[in-house]
Amino acid sequence: MLEPQAAGIGGTESKTQQLYRRAKMRIPGGTQLLSKRPEMFAPDQWPAYFREARGCEVVDLDGRRYLDMAIMGVSACLLGYNDPDVTEAVVRRVQSGSMCTLNSPEEVELADLLLELHPWAEKVRYARTGGESMTIAVRIARAATGRDRLAFCGYHGWHDWYLAANRVSGRKDDPLRGHLLPGLPVNGVPSQLADTALPFPYNDLDRLKTILERFPGEIAAVVMEPTRATPPEAGFLEGVRRQCDRAGAVLVFDEISIGWRLALGGAHLRYEVDPDIAVFAKAIGNGHPMGAIIGRAGVMQAAQESFISSTYWTEGVGPTAALATIHKMQRIDVRSHVAEIGTQWREGMRKLAETHNVPLTFSGHPALTTIGFDHPEALALQTLLTVRMLDAGILAGGQFSACLAHTPEHVERYLAAADRIFPELAEATHRGDIAARIGGPIRHSGFARLA
């Protein structure tokens, strides 16, 4: 078991914090991903950089060791960090050469495997990130239908087609609020894209129907996650499927975050509703960049009627990692494991919150649970919990992304630390001095610019 080590010597600033302070002067936003900014956890205290990562244990630049009970690489590492089977396959590919004038044969093998797992699909294209994979799916849907507008719910990345939802003609509201991240800015997104991306709430079939009736023959695709934090109500996904068929719209399921956690091959297989296109990234490569867009032949063939092409979509590491990851998930029931680990953690936290009178809230599936606090200073409480967990050698935030490397003993270690920390959270809420206990700024919520 990795144990925490002291931070710095004599109170001096750690190497990890020094590097992040320098990064904020060199890199707009400090990091490449909003979700990895230390300000999203505990500003000036969360370790920004890692030296090593194995299983669910992390070592920062100062040698401090942590148990990751937070987002596990933004849910990309479903098997755990540096999984030995995936790493072995990737190293073999790298040693043989990962880039060439010719193509990697693994991309054909991976296509066969994906289509075997998804009998409804017939064609496959690849990318290397989730956001670009979704953009490819949208491009294909528009090319296949000859239409421009989209209906969507949920969060689907940073590209223009999605952020265009906040390009609302003549209004200053935030249509993307409620779709995971509020306050997403649209500077740089062409104003001409206003009213091309039309949001509707999850589980609200009537709102989707209203959009389709308002723009008859104009909706290219309905883009959504089959589930994220909320299970589909009875008949909802089936109703979306019927509405798409009637409107001639392509149904695109974004399986980037939830895919593989609820079923081998994606959540839509669990719910037995087939889309026209499904998109995978994150966990499909278990920490190695990989994205896949699969779909029905009649829709996917439109990729040949548009220009969709990029050099690094042809390198060999991504498909190799995906093959090793999926083959391991075929051998081991990862879905059941992460559900059990997530349930153990969630029920343990629920009991501790009741015992210590902490206003803790839960949302999402056990394998990907989000916590919050039913309190006016919810962000301060989250920050205080994170800071105290850091002292215990545990990375903890507003989400627990369970992975195969997590064990019941890891959960018990977290719960034992929470049992020590929750009395202080309860006392702080009673005395009204939550922020004063943090020892630094309160974490950010959603999009926020760095000073």
C-alpha positions in Angstrom: 0.0 0.0 0.0 1.4 3.4 -0.9 1.5 5.8 2.0 1.5 9.6 2.0 4.8 11.4 2.4 5.5 14.9 3.7 5.1 17.8 1.4 8.2 19.9 1.0 10.8 20.7 3.6 10.5 23.4 6.2 7.3 24.6 4.7 8.9 25.4 1.3 6.8 25.2 -1.8 6.8 21.8 -3.4 8.2 21.0 -6.8 4.7 20.1 -7.9 3.3 23.4 -6.9 6.3 25.3 -8.3 5.8 23.7 -11.7 2.1 24.5 -11.8 2.7 28.1 -10.9 5.2 28.3 -13.8 2.7 26.5 -16.1 0.0 29.2 -15.5 2.5 31.8 -16.8 3.2 29.7 -19.9 0.0 27.8 -20.7 -3.4 29.5 -21.0 -5.6 27.9 -18.4 -2.6 26.2 -16.8 -3.6 22.7 -18.2 -4.9 21.2 -21.4 -8.1 20.0 -19.8 -10.5 21.9 -17.6 -11.3 18.8 -15.5 -7.6 18.4 -14.6 -7.0 21.9 -13.3 -6.1 21.9 -9.6 -8.6 24.7 -9.2 -11.4 22.2 -9.8 -10.3 20.4 -6.7 -8.4 22.5 -4.2 -6.5 25.6 -5.6 -2.9 25.8 -4.4 -3.1 22.4 -2.7 -4.1 19.8 -5.2 -1.0 18.1 -6.9 -1.0 19.1 -10.5 1.5 16.6 -11.8 2.4 12.9 -11.5 5.7 11.1 -11.8 4.3 7.6 -11.7 0.9 6.0 -11.8 0.0 2.3 -11.3 -3.3 0.7 -10.6 -5.0 3.4 -8.6 -2.0 4.8 -6.9 -0.1 7.9 -7.9 3.2 9.5 -7.0 3.7 13.3 -7.5 6.9 15.1 -8.4 7.8 15.4 -4.7 7.5 11.7 -4.0 4.2 12.0 -2.2 2.0 9.0 -2.7 -1.8 9.0 -3.2 -4.6 6.6 -3.6 -6.7 7.9 -6.4 -10.4 7.8 -5.3 -11.3 10.6 -7.6 -11.6 10.7 -11.4 -9.1 8.1 -12.5 -7.7 10.0 -15.5 -11.1 11.6 -16.2 -12.6 8.1 -16.3 -10.2 7.1 -19.1 -8.5 4.3 -17.1 -11.2 1.8 -16.4 -8.7 -1.0 -15.9 -6.5 1.2 -13.7 -3.3 3.1 -14.5 -0.5 1.4 -16.5 -2.5 -1.8 -16.8 0.2 -4.5 -17.4 -1.6 -6.3 -20.2 -2.3 -3.0 -22.1 1.2 -1.7 -21.4 2.8 -4.9 -22.7 0.8 -4.8 -25.9 1.6 -1.1 -26.4 5.3 -1.6 -25.8 5.5 -4.3 -28.3 3.8 -2.1 -30.9 6.1 0.8 -30.1 9.2 -1.4 -30.3 8.0 -2.6 -33.7 7.2 1.0 -34.8 4.0 2.8 -34.2 4.0 5.1 -37.2 4.7 4.3 -40.8 3.9 5.2 -44.4 1.8 2.1 -44.4 -1.2 1.4 -42.1 -1.4 -0.4 -38.8 -3.2 -3.8 -39.2 -4.6 -3.5 -35.7 -7.1 -1.0 -37.0 -8.8 -3.8 -39.1 -8.6 -6.3 -36.2 -10.2 -3.7 -33.9 -13.0 -3.0 -36.5 -13.8 -6.7 -36.6 -13.9 -6.8 -32.8 -16.1 -3.8 -32.4 -18.6 -5.0 -35.0 -18.7 -8.4 -33.4 -19.7 -6.7 -30.1 -22.2 -4.5 -31.9 -24.2 -6.6 -34.4 -26.3 -3.6 -35.4 -23.2 -1.8 -36.7 -21.4 -2.4 -40.0 -18.7 0.3 -40.5 -16.0 1.9 -38.3 -13.9 5.0 -38.4 -11.2 6.1 -35.9 -9.9 9.2 -34.2 -7.8 9.7 -31.0 -9.9 11.9 -28.7 -13.5 12.0 -27.6 -14.3 15.5 -28.8 -13.0 15.0 -32.3 -14.8 11.6 -32.4 -18.1 13.3 -31.7 -17.3 15.9 -34.3 -16.7 13.2 -36.9 -20.0 11.6 -35.9 -21.9 14.9 -36.4 -20.1 15.5 -39.7 -21.1 12.0 -40.9 -24.7 12.6 -39.8 -24.9 15.9 -41.6 -23.4 14.4 -44.7 -25.7 11.5 -44.7 -28.9 13.6 -44.3 -27.9 16.8 -46.1 -29.2 18.7 -43.1 -27.6 21.2 -40.7 -29.4 21.4 -37.4 -28.9 19.1 -34.4 -30.9 18.2 -31.3 -28.9 17.1 -28.3 -28.8 16.6 -24.6 -25.8 16.2 -22.4 -22.1 17.2 -22.7 -20.3 16.3 -25.9 -17.0 18.3 -26.0 -15.5 21.6 -27.0 -16.0 21.8 -30.8 -17.9 24.5 -32.6 -21.0 22.3 -33.4 -21.6 21.8 -29.7 -20.8 25.2 -28.3 -23.0 26.7 -31.0 -25.8 26.0 -28.6 -24.7 29.0 -26.6 -24.8 31.2 -29.8 -28.5 32.0 -29.1 -29.9 34.7 -31.5 -30.7 37.9 -29.6 -30.4 36.4 -26.1 -27.7 36.1 -23.4 -28.9 33.0 -21.6 -26.9 29.8 -21.3 -28.7 26.9 -23.0 -25.7 24.6 -22.1 -26.3 25.1 -18.4 -27.6 21.8 -17.1 -25.6 19.8 -19.7 -22.7 19.3 -17.3 -20.7 22.5 -17.4 -22.3 25.9 -17.0 -20.8 29.1 -18.3 -19.0 27.7 -21.4 -17.8 30.7 -23.4 -18.4 30.9 -27.2 -15.7 33.3 -28.2 -14.3 32.1 -31.5 -17.4 30.1 -32.4 -19.0 31.7 -35.5 -22.2 33.6 -34.7 -23.6 32.1 -38.0 -23.9 28.8 -36.1 -26.7 30.2 -33.9 -29.7 27.9 -33.7 -27.9 24.9 -35.3 -27.5 23.0 -32.0 -30.8 22.8 -30.1 -30.8 21.3 -26.5 -33.4 19.3 -24.8 -33.4 17.8 -21.2 -32.6 14.1 -20.7 -35.8 12.0 -20.2 -37.9 14.7 -21.8 -39.3 13.2 -24.9 -41.9 16.0 -25.4 -39.1 18.6 -25.7 -37.4 16.6 -28.3 -40.6 16.1 -30.2 -41.2 19.9 -30.0 -37.8 20.5 -31.6 -38.4 18.0 -34.4 -41.8 19.5 -35.1 -40.5 23.1 -35.1 -37.8 22.2 -37.7 -39.4 19.5 -39.9 -36.9 17.9 -42.3 -34.1 20.0 -40.9 -32.7 17.9 -38.0 -29.6 15.9 -39.1 -29.1 14.1 -35.8 -30.2 13.6 -32.3 -27.0 13.4 -30.2 -27.1 12.1 -26.6 -25.7 9.8 -24.0 -27.8 6.7 -23.5 -27.3 7.5 -19.8 -24.9 9.5 -17.6 -26.0 10.5 -14.1 -29.6 9.4 -14.5 -31.1 6.1 -15.8 -33.5 6.4 -18.7 -37.2 6.4 -17.8 -39.2 3.6 -19.1 -39.7 4.1 -22.8 -37.5 7.2 -23.1 -34.7 5.7 -25.3 -37.2 3.7 -27.3 -39.2 6.9 -27.8 -36.1 8.8 -29.0 -35.4 6.0 -31.5 -39.0 6.2 -32.9 -38.8 10.0 -33.1 -35.6 9.8 -35.1 -37.0 7.3 -37.5 -40.1 9.4 -38.1 -38.0 12.6 -38.6 -35.3 10.9 -40.7 -32.7 12.0 -38.2 -29.6 10.0 -37.3 -29.5 8.8 -33.7 -26.0 9.2 -32.2 -25.1 7.7 -28.8 -22.2 9.3 -27.1 -20.6 6.4 -25.1 -17.4 8.2 -24.3 -17.8 8.5 -20.5 -20.4 5.8 -19.6 -19.5 3.3 -22.3 -18.1 -0.1 -21.0 -19.0 0.6 -17.4 -22.5 -0.6 -17.6 -22.1 -3.3 -20.3 -19.3 -4.8 -22.4 -19.6 -2.6 -25.5 -21.6 0.3 -24.1 -24.6 1.3 -22.1 -27.0 1.1 -25.1 -26.5 -2.7 -25.2 -27.8 -2.9 -21.6 -30.8 -0.8 -22.5 -31.3 -2.8 -25.8 -31.8 0.3 -28.0 -29.6 0.5 -31.1 -28.4 3.9 -32.4 -27.3 4.7 -36.0 -23.9 5.8 -34.7 -22.1 5.1 -31.4 -19.0 6.9 -30.3 -16.3 5.5 -27.9 -13.2 7.1 -26.5 -11.6 7.4 -23.0 -11.8 3.9 -21.5 -11.6 2.1 -24.9 -7.8 2.8 -24.8 -7.3 2.7 -21.0 -5.2 5.8 -21.0 -3.9 5.7 -24.5 -5.5 8.1 -27.0 -8.1 6.3 -29.0 -11.6 7.0 -30.3 -14.0 4.9 -32.5 -17.1 5.9 -34.4 -19.2 2.9 -35.4 -22.5 2.8 -37.2 -24.9 1.5 -39.8 -23.4 1.2 -43.3 -26.0 3.5 -44.9 -25.0 6.3 -42.6 -21.3 5.7 -42.2 -20.7 5.5 -45.9 -21.3 9.3 -45.9 -17.8 9.6 -44.4 -16.6 9.1 -48.0 -18.8 12.0 -49.1 -17.0 14.5 -46.8 -13.3 15.1 -46.0 -12.5 13.4 -42.7 -8.8 12.6 -42.5 -5.9 13.1 -40.1 -2.3 11.8 -39.9 -2.3 10.6 -36.3 -5.5 8.7 -36.7 -3.3 6.1 -38.4 -0.7 5.5 -35.7 -0.7 2.0 -34.2 -0.7 2.5 -30.4 -4.3 3.5 -30.1 -5.8 0.5 -31.8 -3.3 -1.8 -30.1 -4.3 -0.4 -26.7 -8.0 -0.7 -27.5 -7.6 -4.3 -28.6 -5.7 -5.2 -25.4 -8.3 -3.3 -23.2 -11.3 -4.9 -24.8 -9.8 -8.4 -24.8 -9.2 -8.0 -21.1 -12.7 -6.8 -20.5 -13.9 -9.9 -22.3 -11.9 -12.1 -19.9 -12.8 -10.2 -16.7 -16.2 -9.0 -15.7 -15.1 -5.4 -15.2 -18.7 -4.1 -15.2 -19.6 -6.2 -12.1 -16.4 -5.3 -10.3 -16.8 -1.5 -10.7 -20.5 -1.7 -9.8 -19.6 -3.6 -6.6 -16.8 -1.2 -5.7 -18.9 1.8 -6.4 -21.8 0.5 -4.4 -19.5 -0.3 -1.4 -18.1 3.2 -1.5 -21.4 4.9 -2.0 -23.2 3.0 0.7 -20.3 3.5 3.1 -20.4 7.2 2.5 -24.1 7.4 2.9 -23.9 5.7 6.3 -21.1 8.0 7.4 -23.0 11.1 6.3 -26.0 10.0 8.3 -23.9 9.2 11.3 -22.1 12.5 11.3 -25.0 14.6 10.1 -23.2 15.7 6.9 -25.6 16.9 4.1 -24.0 14.7 1.4 -25.8 14.0 -1.9 -25.3 11.4 -4.6 -26.0 11.1 -8.3 -25.0 8.8 -11.1 -24.5 5.1 -11.4 -22.4 3.3 -8.7 -19.5 2.9 -11.1 -19.4 6.6 -11.8 -20.8 8.5 -8.8 -20.9 12.2 -8.3 -21.2 13.6 -4.7 -22.2 17.1 -3.6 -23.5 18.8 -0.5 -27.0 20.1 0.1 -25.7 23.3 1.7 -25.3 27.0 0.6 -21.5 26.6 0.8 -21.4 23.3 -1.0 -18.2 24.1 -3.0 -16.4 25.1 0.3 -17.4 21.8 1.9 -16.2 19.9 -1.2 -12.9 21.7 -1.0 -12.5 21.0 2.7 -13.1 17.3 2.1 -10.5 17.3 -0.7 -7.9 19.1 1.4 -8.3 16.8 4.4 -8.2 13.7 2.1 -4.9 14.9 0.7 -3.6 15.0 4.2 -4.6 11.3 4.4 -2.8 10.5 1.1 -6.0 10.2 -0.9 -7.1 12.0 -4.1 -10.8 12.8 -3.6 -13.1 15.2 -5.3 -16.7 15.5 -6.4 -16.7 12.2 -8.3 -15.6 8.7 -7.7 -14.7 6.8 -10.9 -14.3 3.2 -9.9 -11.9 1.0 -11.8 -10.7 -2.6 -11.9 -7.7 -1.8 -9.8 -9.8 -0.6 -6.9 -10.2 -3.1 -4.2 -12.5 -3.3 -1.2 -9.5 -2.5 1.0 -9.0 0.8 -0.9 -12.6 1.7 -0.3 -12.2 0.9 3.4 -9.2 3.1 3.6 -11.2 6.0 2.1 -14.1 5.4 4.4 -11.8 5.3 7.5 -10.4 8.6 6.5 -13.9 10.0 5.9 -15.0 8.8 9.3 -12.2 11.0 10.8 -13.0 14.0 8.5 -16.8 14.1 8.6 -17.0 15.3 12.2 -15.1 18.4 11.2 -17.3 19.0 8.2 -20.4 18.8 10.5 -18.7 21.2 13.0 -17.8 23.6 10.2 -21.3 23.7 8.9 -22.6 24.3 12.4 -20.1 27.1 13.2 -20.2 28.7 9.7 -16.4 28.7 9.3 -16.0 26.2 6.4 -13.9 28.5 4.2 -11.6 29.5 7.1 -10.6 25.9 7.6 -9.5 25.2 4.0 -6.1 27.0 4.1 -6.5 28.3 0.6 -9.1 29.3 -2.1 -12.3 27.4 -2.7 -12.5 25.2 -5.7 -14.0 26.4 -9.0 -17.3 25.3 -10.4 -17.6 24.7 -14.1 -15.7 27.0 -16.4 -13.7 29.7 -14.7 -10.8 31.7 -16.0 -7.5 31.7 -14.1 -6.0 34.9 -12.9 
